[in-house]
Amino acid sequence: LGRRPAGYMPTFVDFGVYVQHRDAFLRSSRGYAALFYGGIVGRLARLVLSDFEDLACLDPSEDVLDAGARVASRNGEEALWYEALTEEEICLVCGVYMVETEDGQQLKYISWWPTPTAFWSSGLNTGWWNANCERWFVKRLKETKSPQVKLHTYSECKNKLRFSTAAHKVTMKNNELSAQYIAARLSEYTYTYFLS
């Protein structure tokens, strides 16, 4: 949402401007890619896009080769691509401002919503949007509608999302073991497939 001078504190009016820009982007041809991003970005997309189930079934847009991500390639000739958000688009959805420090030499980032990096490393991230995520989201949504709302830096967001670090460790270990299992099964399948 741009660069701001030192000491800048967004107001309720700023929140309205952020919501207008965010919603306009999410309703654009690029915005539906946020549905697939997951976490807070995906939840904000579902908040704005009432027909998100239908949108999730659409073919990728023509922008996929410009702003997408390549998943796999076979023989260097064919490739699979999916819609991916740019860093700027993610910052827009999360409502990120760049605020100058007092000396004007550095920037700190504050946002209406935690960035994906803060969310993914939190105890809320269990690999799916669970009931605790939804409770936290509803609480934060109410806070954003208050004139006394406070925006947070990355570190502050991490502290607010801390919850149980044990849950995050279990999730990460589960992801690691799942990836190993899938890789082992795929290597067997590929080996068998190429032998026949």
Backbone as JSON Lines, residues from 0, in Angstrom:
{"i":0,"aa":"L","n":[0.82,-1.2,0.0],"ca":[0.0,0.0,0.0],"c":[0.86,1.25,0.0]}
{"i":1,"aa":"G","n":[2.12,1.06,-0.22],"ca":[2.99,2.2,-0.4],"c":[3.87,2.53,0.79]}
{"i":2,"aa":"R","n":[4.67,3.55,0.55],"ca":[5.63,4.01,1.55],"c":[5.01,5.16,2.33]}
{"i":3,"aa":"R","n":[5.27,5.17,3.64],"ca":[4.71,6.21,4.51],"c":[5.82,6.81,5.36]}
{"i":4,"aa":"P","n":[5.63,8.05,5.86],"ca":[6.65,8.7,6.68],"c":[6.75,8.07,8.07]}
{"i":5,"aa":"A","n":[7.83,8.36,8.75],"ca":[8.04,7.86,10.12],"c":[6.88,8.28,11.0]}
{"i":6,"aa":"G","n":[6.48,7.39,11.89],"ca":[5.4,7.68,12.83],"c":[4.0,7.49,12.26]}
{"i":7,"aa":"Y","n":[3.91,7.06,11.01],"ca":[2.61,6.89,10.37],"c":[1.79,5.81,11.07]}
{"i":8,"aa":"M","n":[0.56,6.14,11.39],"ca":[-0.38,5.19,11.97],"c":[-1.65,5.22,11.14]}
{"i":9,"aa":"P","n":[-1.96,4.15,10.42],"ca":[-3.15,4.13,9.58],"c":[-4.42,4.38,10.39]}
{"i":10,"aa":"T","n":[-5.39,4.99,9.75],"ca":[-6.66,5.31,10.38],"c":[-7.74,4.38,9.85]}
{"i":11,"aa":"F","n":[-8.94,4.56,10.39],"ca":[-10.09,3.8,9.93],"c":[-10.36,4.09,8.45]}
{"i":12,"aa":"V","n":[-10.12,5.33,8.03],"ca":[-10.28,5.7,6.62],"c":[-9.27,4.94,5.76]}
{"i":13,"aa":"D","n":[-8.04,4.83,6.25],"ca":[-7.01,4.06,5.53],"c":[-7.45,2.6,5.37]}
{"i":14,"aa":"F","n":[-8.1,2.07,6.4],"ca":[-8.58,0.69,6.3],"c":[-9.6,0.57,5.17]}
{"i":15,"aa":"G","n":[-10.5,1.54,5.06],"ca":[-11.49,1.53,3.98],"c":[-10.84,1.58,2.61]}
{"i":16,"aa":"V","n":[-9.79,2.39,2.46],"ca":[-9.06,2.47,1.19],"c":[-8.38,1.13,0.9]}
{"i":17,"aa":"Y","n":[-7.76,0.55,1.93],"ca":[-7.13,-0.77,1.77],"c":[-8.15,-1.8,1.3]}
{"i":18,"aa":"V","n":[-9.31,-1.84,1.94],"ca":[-10.34,-2.82,1.58],"c":[-10.78,-2.63,0.13]}
{"i":19,"aa":"Q","n":[-10.95,-1.39,-0.3],"ca":[-11.34,-1.12,-1.69],"c":[-10.3,-1.67,-2.66]}
{"i":20,"aa":"H","n":[-9.03,-1.37,-2.41],"ca":[-7.95,-1.85,-3.3],"c":[-7.85,-3.38,-3.26]}
{"i":21,"aa":"R","n":[-7.91,-3.95,-2.07],"ca":[-7.81,-5.41,-1.93],"c":[-8.95,-6.1,-2.66]}
{"i":22,"aa":"D","n":[-10.18,-5.64,-2.41],"ca":[-11.34,-6.28,-3.02],"c":[-11.33,-6.14,-4.54]}
{"i":23,"aa":"A","n":[-10.91,-4.96,-5.04],"ca":[-10.83,-4.77,-6.5],"c":[-9.83,-5.76,-7.1]}
{"i":24,"aa":"F","n":[-8.7,-5.94,-6.43],"ca":[-7.71,-6.9,-6.93],"c":[-8.27,-8.32,-6.88]}
{"i":25,"aa":"L","n":[-8.85,-8.7,-5.75],"ca":[-9.35,-10.07,-5.61],"c":[-10.46,-10.38,-6.6]}
{"i":26,"aa":"R","n":[-11.19,-9.38,-7.04],"ca":[-12.26,-9.59,-8.03],"c":[-11.74,-9.49,-9.47]}
{"i":27,"aa":"S","n":[-10.46,-9.21,-9.63],"ca":[-9.87,-9.12,-10.97],"c":[-9.52,-10.52,-11.49]}
{"i":28,"aa":"S","n":[-9.1,-10.58,-12.76],"ca":[-8.74,-11.88,-13.34],"c":[-7.56,-12.52,-12.62]}
{"i":29,"aa":"R","n":[-6.7,-11.74,-12.0],"ca":[-5.55,-12.28,-11.26],"c":[-5.91,-12.66,-9.83]}
{"i":30,"aa":"G","n":[-6.95,-12.04,-9.3],"ca":[-7.26,-12.2,-7.89],"c":[-7.63,-13.61,-7.46]}
{"i":31,"aa":"Y","n":[-8.24,-14.37,-8.37],"ca":[-8.68,-15.69,-7.93],"c":[-7.52,-16.62,-7.6]}
{"i":32,"aa":"A","n":[-6.31,-16.27,-8.03],"ca":[-5.14,-17.07,-7.66],"c":[-4.94,-17.08,-6.15]}
{"i":33,"aa":"A","n":[-5.46,-16.06,-5.46],"ca":[-5.34,-16.0,-3.99],"c":[-6.09,-17.15,-3.33]}
{"i":34,"aa":"L","n":[-7.11,-17.67,-3.99],"ca":[-7.86,-18.8,-3.42],"c":[-6.95,-20.0,-3.19]}
{"i":35,"aa":"F","n":[-5.97,-20.18,-4.06],"ca":[-5.1,-21.35,-3.99],"c":[-3.9,-21.13,-3.09]}
{"i":36,"aa":"Y","n":[-3.72,-19.9,-2.62],"ca":[-2.54,-19.59,-1.82],"c":[-2.64,-20.18,-0.42]}
{"i":37,"aa":"G","n":[-3.84,-20.29,0.09],"ca":[-4.02,-20.85,1.43],"c":[-3.76,-19.84,2.52]}
{"i":38,"aa":"G","n":[-3.86,-20.3,3.76],"ca":[-3.61,-19.45,4.92],"c":[-4.5,-18.22,4.94]}
{"i":39,"aa":"I","n":[-3.97,-17.13,5.45],"ca":[-4.73,-15.89,5.59],"c":[-5.07,-15.3,4.23]}
{"i":40,"aa":"V","n":[-4.16,-15.41,3.27],"ca":[-4.42,-14.88,1.93],"c":[-5.63,-15.59,1.32]}
{"i":41,"aa":"G","n":[-5.66,-16.91,1.41],"ca":[-6.79,-17.67,0.89],"c":[-8.08,-17.37,1.63]}
{"i":42,"aa":"R","n":[-7.98,-17.18,2.94],"ca":[-9.19,-16.88,3.73],"c":[-9.74,-15.5,3.38]}
{"i":43,"aa":"L","n":[-8.88,-14.52,3.17],"ca":[-9.34,-13.2,2.75],"c":[-10.0,-13.27,1.38]}
{"i":44,"aa":"A","n":[-9.46,-14.1,0.49],"ca":[-10.08,-14.27,-0.83],"c":[-11.48,-14.86,-0.69]}
{"i":45,"aa":"R","n":[-11.64,-15.85,0.19],"ca":[-12.96,-16.44,0.39],"c":[-13.93,-15.46,1.04]}
{"i":46,"aa":"L","n":[-13.41,-14.53,1.83],"ca":[-14.25,-13.49,2.43],"c":[-14.84,-12.59,1.36]}
{"i":47,"aa":"V","n":[-14.04,-12.27,0.36],"ca":[-14.44,-11.31,-0.68],"c":[-15.19,-11.98,-1.82]}
{"i":48,"aa":"L","n":[-14.75,-13.17,-2.23],"ca":[-15.31,-13.83,-3.41],"c":[-16.41,-14.8,-2.99]}
{"i":49,"aa":"S","n":[-17.65,-14.37,-3.12],"ca":[-18.76,-15.21,-2.67],"c":[-18.9,-16.47,-3.52]}
{"i":50,"aa":"D","n":[-18.47,-16.43,-4.77],"ca":[-18.57,-17.6,-5.65],"c":[-17.24,-18.34,-5.76]}
{"i":51,"aa":"F","n":[-16.51,-18.39,-4.65],"ca":[-15.15,-18.95,-4.69],"c":[-15.12,-20.41,-5.13]}
{"i":52,"aa":"E","n":[-16.18,-21.19,-4.84],"ca":[-16.16,-22.6,-5.26],"c":[-16.16,-22.7,-6.78]}
{"i":53,"aa":"D","n":[-16.95,-21.86,-7.45],"ca":[-16.97,-21.86,-8.92],"c":[-15.65,-21.34,-9.49]}
{"i":54,"aa":"L","n":[-15.13,-20.29,-8.9],"ca":[-13.87,-19.7,-9.38],"c":[-12.71,-20.68,-9.27]}
{"i":55,"aa":"A","n":[-12.72,-21.49,-8.23],"ca":[-11.62,-22.44,-8.02],"c":[-11.57,-23.51,-9.11]}
{"i":56,"aa":"C","n":[-12.68,-23.69,-9.83],"ca":[-12.74,-24.71,-10.89],"c":[-12.39,-24.16,-12.27]}
{"i":57,"aa":"L","n":[-12.13,-22.86,-12.37],"ca":[-11.8,-22.26,-13.66],"c":[-10.42,-22.68,-14.14]}
{"i":58,"aa":"D","n":[-10.25,-22.64,-15.46],"ca":[-8.92,-22.86,-16.03],"c":[-8.02,-21.69,-15.66]}
{"i":59,"aa":"P","n":[-6.73,-21.9,-15.69],"ca":[-5.82,-20.78,-15.41],"c":[-6.03,-19.65,-16.42]}
{"i":60,"aa":"S","n":[-5.76,-18.43,-16.0],"ca":[-5.9,-17.28,-16.89],"c":[-4.74,-17.25,-17.87]}
{"i":61,"aa":"E","n":[-4.82,-16.35,-18.84],"ca":[-3.73,-16.22,-19.81],"c":[-2.47,-15.65,-19.18]}
{"i":62,"aa":"D","n":[-2.6,-15.08,-17.98],"ca":[-1.45,-14.51,-17.27],"c":[-0.55,-15.58,-16.64]}
{"i":63,"aa":"V","n":[-0.96,-16.83,-16.68],"ca":[-0.25,-17.86,-15.93],"c":[1.22,-17.98,-16.36]}
{"i":64,"aa":"L","n":[1.51,-17.74,-17.63],"ca":[2.9,-17.85,-18.08],"c":[3.73,-16.64,-17.68]}
{"i":65,"aa":"D","n":[3.05,-15.51,-17.4],"ca":[3.76,-14.3,-16.98],"c":[3.92,-14.23,-15.47]}
{"i":66,"aa":"A","n":[2.88,-14.62,-14.74],"ca":[2.9,-14.47,-13.28],"c":[2.52,-15.78,-12.6]}
{"i":67,"aa":"G","n":[2.86,-16.89,-13.22],"ca":[2.55,-18.18,-12.63],"c":[3.8,-18.86,-12.13]}
{"i":68,"aa":"A","n":[3.63,-20.08,-11.71],"ca":[4.76,-20.87,-11.24],"c":[4.78,-22.2,-11.99]}
{"i":69,"aa":"R","n":[5.95,-22.59,-12.41],"ca":[6.11,-23.85,-13.13],"c":[6.27,-24.96,-12.11]}
{"i":70,"aa":"V","n":[5.44,-25.97,-12.23],"ca":[5.46,-27.07,-11.28],"c":[6.37,-28.19,-11.75]}
{"i":71,"aa":"A","n":[6.2,-28.59,-13.0],"ca":[6.95,-29.75,-13.49],"c":[7.14,-29.62,-14.99]}
{"i":72,"aa":"S","n":[8.12,-30.33,-15.48],"ca":[8.39,-30.35,-16.91],"c":[8.75,-31.77,-17.31]}
{"i":73,"aa":"R","n":[8.23,-32.17,-18.47],"ca":[8.57,-33.48,-18.99],"c":[9.41,-33.29,-20.24]}
{"i":74,"aa":"N","n":[10.58,-33.84,-20.24],"ca":[11.47,-33.8,-21.4],"c":[11.77,-32.38,-21.88]}
{"i":75,"aa":"G","n":[11.55,-31.39,-21.03],"ca":[11.82,-30.01,-21.42],"c":[10.87,-29.45,-22.45]}
{"i":76,"aa":"E","n":[9.87,-30.22,-22.87],"ca":[8.94,-29.77,-23.91],"c":[7.59,-29.35,-23.35]}
{"i":77,"aa":"E","n":[7.09,-30.12,-22.41],"ca":[5.79,-29.82,-21.81],"c":[6.0,-29.44,-20.36]}
{"i":78,"aa":"A","n":[5.17,-28.51,-19.87],"ca":[5.3,-28.09,-18.48],"c":[3.92,-27.88,-17.87]}
{"i":79,"aa":"L","n":[3.84,-28.1,-16.58],"ca":[2.63,-27.81,-15.83],"c":[2.82,-26.49,-15.1]}
{"i":80,"aa":"W","n":[1.83,-25.61,-15.17],"ca":[1.89,-24.29,-14.55],"c":[0.68,-24.09,-13.67]}
{"i":81,"aa":"Y","n":[0.81,-23.27,-12.66],"ca":[-0.36,-22.88,-11.87],"c":[-0.29,-21.4,-11.57]}
{"i":82,"aa":"E","n":[-1.45,-20.83,-11.28],"ca":[-1.54,-19.41,-10.96],"c":[-0.79,-19.15,-9.66]}
{"i":83,"aa":"A","n":[0.04,-18.15,-9.64],"ca":[0.76,-17.78,-8.43],"c":[0.71,-16.27,-8.26]}
{"i":84,"aa":"L","n":[0.66,-15.84,-7.03],"ca":[0.65,-14.41,-6.74],"c":[2.06,-13.86,-6.69]}
{"i":85,"aa":"T","n":[2.21,-12.6,-7.09],"ca":[3.5,-11.93,-6.94],"c":[3.62,-11.43,-5.5]}
{"i":86,"aa":"E","n":[4.82,-11.06,-5.1],"ca":[5.03,-10.53,-3.75],"c":[4.21,-9.26,-3.54]}
{"i":87,"aa":"E","n":[4.12,-8.42,-4.57],"ca":[3.33,-7.18,-4.46],"c":[1.86,-7.48,-4.26]}
{"i":88,"aa":"E","n":[1.35,-8.51,-4.95],"ca":[-0.06,-8.87,-4.8],"c":[-0.34,-9.42,-3.4]}
{"i":89,"aa":"I","n":[0.58,-10.21,-2.87],"ca":[0.42,-10.74,-1.52],"c":[0.42,-9.59,-0.51]}
{"i":90,"aa":"C","n":[1.32,-8.63,-0.7],"ca":[1.36,-7.46,0.2],"c":[0.07,-6.66,0.12]}
{"i":91,"aa":"L","n":[-0.51,-6.54,-1.06],"ca":[-1.78,-5.83,-1.21],"c":[-2.88,-6.56,-0.45]}
{"i":92,"aa":"V","n":[-2.98,-7.87,-0.63],"ca":[-4.03,-8.64,0.05],"c":[-3.89,-8.54,1.57]}
{"i":93,"aa":"C","n":[-2.67,-8.57,2.07],"ca":[-2.44,-8.5,3.52],"c":[-2.46,-7.08,4.07]}
{"i":94,"aa":"G","n":[-2.46,-6.09,3.19],"ca":[-2.51,-4.7,3.63],"c":[-1.21,-4.22,4.25]}
{"i":95,"aa":"V","n":[-0.11,-4.38,3.52],"ca":[1.22,-4.04,4.03],"c":[1.59,-2.6,3.65]}
{"i":96,"aa":"Y","n":[2.07,-1.86,4.65],"ca":[2.62,-0.51,4.44],"c":[4.12,-0.55,4.75]}
{"i":97,"aa":"M","n":[4.9,0.23,4.0],"ca":[6.32,0.42,4.31],"c":[6.43,1.76,5.04]}
{"i":98,"aa":"V","n":[6.86,1.73,6.29],"ca":[6.95,2.95,7.1],"c":[8.41,3.24,7.39]}
{"i":99,"aa":"E","n":[8.81,4.47,7.12],"ca":[10.2,4.87,7.36],"c":[10.5,4.88,8.85]}
{"i":100,"aa":"T","n":[11.71,4.53,9.2],"ca":[12.15,4.65,10.59],"c":[12.43,6.13,10.86]}
{"i":101,"aa":"E","n":[12.64,6.46,12.12],"ca":[12.85,7.87,12.51],"c":[13.98,8.54,11.75]}
{"i":102,"aa":"D","n":[15.06,7.8,11.49],"ca":[16.19,8.41,10.78],"c":[15.99,8.42,9.26]}
{"i":103,"aa":"G","n":[14.92,7.78,8.79],"ca":[14.62,7.75,7.36],"c":[15.52,6.85,6.55]}
{"i":104,"aa":"Q","n":[16.39,6.1,7.21],"ca":[17.36,5.26,6.51],"c":[16.85,3.84,6.24]}
{"i":105,"aa":"Q","n":[15.84,3.43,6.99],"ca":[15.33,2.07,6.85],"c":[13.81,2.1,6.78]}
{"i":106,"aa":"L","n":[13.26,0.93,6.47],"ca":[11.81,0.78,6.43],"c":[11.4,-0.33,7.37]}
{"i":107,"aa":"K","n":[10.25,-0.17,8.0],"ca":[9.64,-1.28,8.71],"c":[8.3,-1.54,8.02]}
{"i":108,"aa":"Y","n":[7.88,-2.76,8.05],"ca":[6.65,-3.15,7.38],"c":[5.59,-3.42,8.44]}
{"i":109,"aa":"I","n":[4.43,-2.77,8.27],"ca":[3.3,-3.04,9.16],"c":[2.13,-3.45,8.28]}
{"i":110,"aa":"S","n":[1.23,-4.25,8.84],"ca":[0.14,-4.75,8.0],"c":[-1.14,-4.96,8.81]}
{"i":111,"aa":"W","n":[-2.25,-4.91,8.06],"ca":[-3.56,-5.18,8.66],"c":[-3.67,-6.66,9.02]}
{"i":112,"aa":"W","n":[-3.07,-7.51,8.21],"ca":[-3.11,-8.96,8.41],"c":[-1.69,-9.5,8.4]}
{"i":113,"aa":"P","n":[-1.43,-10.57,9.14],"ca":[-0.09,-11.17,9.1],"c":[0.27,-11.61,7.68]}
{"i":114,"aa":"T","n":[1.51,-11.46,7.34],"ca":[1.97,-11.93,6.03],"c":[2.06,-13.46,6.06]}
{"i":115,"aa":"P","n":[2.09,-14.09,4.89],"ca":[2.18,-15.56,4.87],"c":[3.37,-16.1,5.65]}
{"i":116,"aa":"T","n":[4.51,-15.42,5.61],"ca":[5.69,-15.9,6.34],"c":[5.4,-16.0,7.83]}
{"i":117,"aa":"A","n":[4.73,-14.99,8.38],"ca":[4.38,-15.02,9.81],"c":[3.38,-16.13,10.09]}
{"i":118,"aa":"F","n":[2.41,-16.31,9.2],"ca":[1.39,-17.35,9.42],"c":[1.99,-18.75,9.31]}
{"i":119,"aa":"W","n":[2.78,-19.0,8.26],"ca":[3.3,-20.36,8.04],"c":[4.19,-20.82,9.18]}
{"i":120,"aa":"S","n":[4.86,-19.89,9.84],"ca":[5.76,-20.28,10.93],"c":[5.07,-20.28,12.29]}
{"i":121,"aa":"S","n":[3.77,-20.08,12.3],"ca":[3.04,-19.99,13.57],"c":[2.44,-21.33,13.99]}
{"i":122,"aa":"G","n":[2.0,-21.39,15.22],"ca":[1.32,-22.58,15.73],"c":[-0.05,-22.77,15.12]}
{"i":123,"aa":"L","n":[-0.6,-21.73,14.48],"ca":[-1.89,-21.86,13.8],"c":[-1.79,-22.7,12.54]}
{"i":124,"aa":"N","n":[-0.63,-22.72,11.93],"ca":[-0.46,-23.43,10.66],"c":[-0.35,-24.93,10.9]}
{"i":125,"aa":"T","n":[-1.43,-25.62,10.63],"ca":[-1.43,-27.08,10.75],"c":[-1.56,-27.74,9.39]}
{"i":126,"aa":"G","n":[-1.47,-26.94,8.33],"ca":[-1.59,-27.49,6.99],"c":[-2.97,-27.33,6.39]}
{"i":127,"aa":"W","n":[-3.92,-26.92,7.18],"ca":[-5.28,-26.65,6.69],"c":[-5.89,-25.56,7.56]}
{"i":128,"aa":"W","n":[-6.96,-24.95,7.05],"ca":[-7.63,-23.88,7.79],"c":[-8.53,-24.54,8.83]}
{"i":129,"aa":"N","n":[-8.09,-24.55,10.07],"ca":[-8.82,-25.25,11.13],"c":[-9.67,-24.29,11.96]}
{"i":130,"aa":"A","n":[-10.35,-24.82,12.96],"ca":[-11.25,-24.01,13.8],"c":[-10.49,-22.92,14.55]}
{"i":131,"aa":"N","n":[-9.28,-23.19,15.01],"ca":[-8.49,-22.15,15.69],"c":[-8.14,-21.01,14.73]}
{"i":132,"aa":"C","n":[-7.81,-21.35,13.5],"ca":[-7.53,-20.32,12.49],"c":[-8.76,-19.44,12.3]}
{"i":133,"aa":"E","n":[-9.91,-20.07,12.18],"ca":[-11.14,-19.31,11.94],"c":[-11.49,-18.44,13.14]}
{"i":134,"aa":"R","n":[-11.33,-18.95,14.35],"ca":[-11.59,-18.12,15.55],"c":[-10.66,-16.91,15.57]}
{"i":135,"aa":"W","n":[-9.38,-17.14,15.29],"ca":[-8.44,-16.03,15.27],"c":[-8.82,-15.03,14.18]}
{"i":136,"aa":"F","n":[-9.19,-15.53,13.01],"ca":[-9.54,-14.66,11.88],"c":[-10.75,-13.78,12.22]}
{"i":137,"aa":"V","n":[-11.79,-14.38,12.78],"ca":[-13.0,-13.62,13.14],"c":[-12.66,-12.55,14.18]}
{"i":138,"aa":"K","n":[-11.83,-12.91,15.15],"ca":[-11.42,-11.94,16.18],"c":[-10.65,-10.78,15.54]}
{"i":139,"aa":"R","n":[-9.71,-11.08,14.66],"ca":[-8.93,-10.02,14.02],"c":[-9.82,-9.18,13.09]}
{"i":140,"aa":"L","n":[-10.76,-9.8,12.41],"ca":[-11.67,-9.06,11.54],"c":[-12.46,-8.04,12.35]}
{"i":141,"aa":"K","n":[-12.91,-8.44,13.54],"ca":[-13.62,-7.49,14.42],"c":[-12.69,-6.36,14.85]}
{"i":142,"aa":"E","n":[-11.44,-6.7,15.17],"ca":[-10.46,-5.67,15.58],"c":[-10.24,-4.65,14.47]}
{"i":143,"aa":"T","n":[-10.21,-5.1,13.21],"ca":[-9.95,-4.17,12.1],"c":[-11.08,-3.17,11.93]}
{"i":144,"aa":"K","n":[-12.24,-3.47,12.46],"ca":[-13.39,-2.55,12.34],"c":[-13.47,-1.58,13.51]}
{"i":145,"aa":"S","n":[-12.51,-1.65,14.41],"ca":[-12.47,-0.76,15.56],"c":[-11.58,0.44,15.25]}
{"i":146,"aa":"P","n":[-12.0,1.64,15.67],"ca":[-11.15,2.82,15.45],"c":[-9.79,2.72,16.16]}
{"i":147,"aa":"Q","n":[-9.67,1.88,17.17],"ca":[-8.4,1.73,17.9],"c":[-7.54,0.59,17.36]}
{"i":148,"aa":"V","n":[-7.83,0.11,16.18],"ca":[-7.09,-1.03,15.64],"c":[-5.61,-0.67,15.52]}
{"i":149,"aa":"K","n":[-4.77,-1.66,15.79],"ca":[-3.32,-1.48,15.7],"c":[-2.79,-2.42,14.63]}
{"i":150,"aa":"L","n":[-1.95,-1.89,13.77],"ca":[-1.27,-2.72,12.8],"c":[0.0,-3.26,13.42]}
{"i":151,"aa":"H","n":[0.49,-4.36,12.87],"ca":[1.62,-5.04,13.49],"c":[2.76,-5.25,12.5]}
{"i":152,"aa":"T","n":[3.96,-5.28,13.05],"ca":[5.14,-5.65,12.27],"c":[5.17,-7.18,12.17]}
{"i":153,"aa":"Y","n":[6.1,-7.69,11.37],"ca":[6.26,-9.13,11.23],"c":[6.49,-9.79,12.59]}
{"i":154,"aa":"S","n":[7.39,-9.23,13.4],"ca":[7.7,-9.81,14.73],"c":[6.48,-9.81,15.63]}
{"i":155,"aa":"E","n":[5.74,-8.71,15.62],"ca":[4.53,-8.64,16.45],"c":[3.49,-9.66,15.99]}
{"i":156,"aa":"C","n":[3.37,-9.82,14.67],"ca":[2.43,-10.81,14.14],"c":[2.82,-12.22,14.59]}
{"i":157,"aa":"K","n":[4.12,-12.52,14.51],"ca":[4.58,-13.85,14.94],"c":[4.23,-14.09,16.4]}
{"i":158,"aa":"N","n":[4.42,-13.08,17.26],"ca":[4.08,-13.23,18.67],"c":[2.59,-13.42,18.88]}
{"i":159,"aa":"K","n":[1.77,-12.71,18.13],"ca":[0.32,-12.83,18.27],"c":[-0.18,-14.18,17.76]}
{"i":160,"aa":"L","n":[0.53,-14.76,16.82],"ca":[0.12,-16.04,16.23],"c":[0.84,-17.23,16.84]}
{"i":161,"aa":"R","n":[1.59,-17.0,17.87],"ca":[2.46,-18.05,18.42],"c":[1.68,-19.33,18.72]}
{"i":162,"aa":"F","n":[0.64,-19.25,19.52],"ca":[-0.15,-20.41,19.94],"c":[0.79,-21.51,20.4]}
{"i":163,"aa":"S","n":[0.58,-22.71,19.94],"ca":[1.39,-23.83,20.4],"c":[2.51,-24.12,19.4]}
{"i":164,"aa":"T","n":[3.74,-23.96,19.82],"ca":[4.85,-24.28,18.92],"c":[4.96,-25.79,18.74]}
{"i":165,"aa":"A","n":[4.47,-26.54,19.7],"ca":[4.5,-28.0,19.56],"c":[3.63,-28.42,18.39]}
{"i":166,"aa":"A","n":[2.48,-27.78,18.22],"ca":[1.59,-28.11,17.1],"c":[2.3,-27.86,15.78]}
{"i":167,"aa":"H","n":[3.03,-26.76,15.7],"ca":[3.76,-26.44,14.47],"c":[4.85,-27.47,14.21]}
{"i":168,"aa":"K","n":[5.57,-27.89,15.25],"ca":[6.62,-28.9,15.09],"c":[6.04,-30.23,14.61]}
{"i":169,"aa":"V","n":[4.91,-30.62,15.17],"ca":[4.25,-31.86,14.75],"c":[3.84,-31.75,13.28]}
{"i":170,"aa":"T","n":[3.27,-30.62,12.9],"ca":[2.85,-30.42,11.52],"c":[4.04,-30.49,10.57]}
{"i":171,"aa":"M","n":[5.13,-29.83,10.92],"ca":[6.32,-29.84,10.06],"c":[6.88,-31.26,9.92]}
{"i":172,"aa":"K","n":[6.92,-32.02,11.02],"ca":[7.41,-33.4,10.96],"c":[6.47,-34.26,10.13]}
{"i":173,"aa":"N","n":[5.17,-34.05,10.28],"ca":[4.18,-34.77,9.48],"c":[4.39,-34.47,7.99]}
{"i":174,"aa":"N","n":[4.6,-33.2,7.65],"ca":[4.85,-32.82,6.26],"c":[6.11,-33.5,5.72]}
{"i":175,"aa":"E","n":[7.16,-33.51,6.54],"ca":[8.42,-34.13,6.13],"c":[8.23,-35.63,5.87]}
{"i":176,"aa":"L","n":[7.58,-36.32,6.81],"ca":[7.36,-37.76,6.65],"c":[6.43,-38.06,5.48]}
{"i":177,"aa":"S","n":[5.42,-37.22,5.28],"ca":[4.51,-37.4,4.14],"c":[5.26,-37.25,2.83]}
{"i":178,"aa":"A","n":[6.12,-36.25,2.74],"ca":[6.9,-36.03,1.52],"c":[7.82,-37.22,1.24]}
{"i":179,"aa":"Q","n":[8.44,-37.77,2.3],"ca":[9.31,-38.93,2.13],"c":[8.51,-40.13,1.63]}
{"i":180,"aa":"Y","n":[7.34,-40.34,2.2],"ca":[6.49,-41.47,1.8],"c":[6.07,-41.33,0.34]}
{"i":181,"aa":"I","n":[5.61,-40.14,-0.02],"ca":[5.17,-39.91,-1.4],"c":[6.33,-40.08,-2.37]}
{"i":182,"aa":"A","n":[7.48,-39.53,-2.03],"ca":[8.66,-39.66,-2.89],"c":[9.03,-41.13,-3.08]}
{"i":183,"aa":"A","n":[8.95,-41.91,-2.01],"ca":[9.28,-43.34,-2.11],"c":[8.28,-44.06,-3.01]}
{"i":184,"aa":"R","n":[6.99,-43.74,-2.86],"ca":[5.98,-44.38,-3.69],"c":[6.11,-43.95,-5.15]}
{"i":185,"aa":"L","n":[6.43,-42.68,-5.37],"ca":[6.58,-42.2,-6.74],"c":[7.79,-42.83,-7.41]}
{"i":186,"aa":"S","n":[8.87,-43.0,-6.65],"ca":[10.06,-43.6,-7.26],"c":[9.77,-45.05,-7.63]}
{"i":187,"aa":"E","n":[9.01,-45.77,-6.81],"ca":[8.63,-47.14,-7.16],"c":[7.75,-47.14,-8.4]}
{"i":188,"aa":"Y","n":[6.79,-46.22,-8.43],"ca":[5.86,-46.15,-9.56],"c":[6.61,-45.78,-10.84]}
{"i":189,"aa":"T","n":[7.48,-44.82,-10.76],"ca":[8.23,-44.39,-11.93],"c":[9.12,-45.53,-12.42]}
{"i":190,"aa":"Y","n":[9.77,-46.22,-11.48],"ca":[10.64,-47.34,-11.85],"c":[9.83,-48.41,-12.55]}
{"i":191,"aa":"T","n":[8.7,-48.81,-11.97],"ca":[7.83,-49.82,-12.56],"c":[7.31,-49.35,-13.9]}
{"i":192,"aa":"Y","n":[6.92,-48.09,-13.95],"ca":[6.35,-47.53,-15.17],"c":[7.35,-47.57,-16.32]}
{"i":193,"aa":"F","n":[8.61,-47.22,-16.05],"ca":[9.59,-47.19,-17.12],"c":[10.06,-48.59,-17.51]}
{"i":194,"aa":"L","n":[9.92,-49.57,-16.63],"ca":[10.3,-50.93,-16.97],"c":[9.3,-51.56,-17.92]}
{"i":195,"aa":"S","n":[8.03,-51.19,-17.8],"ca":[7.03,-51.88,-18.62],"c":[6.88,-51.29,-20.0]}
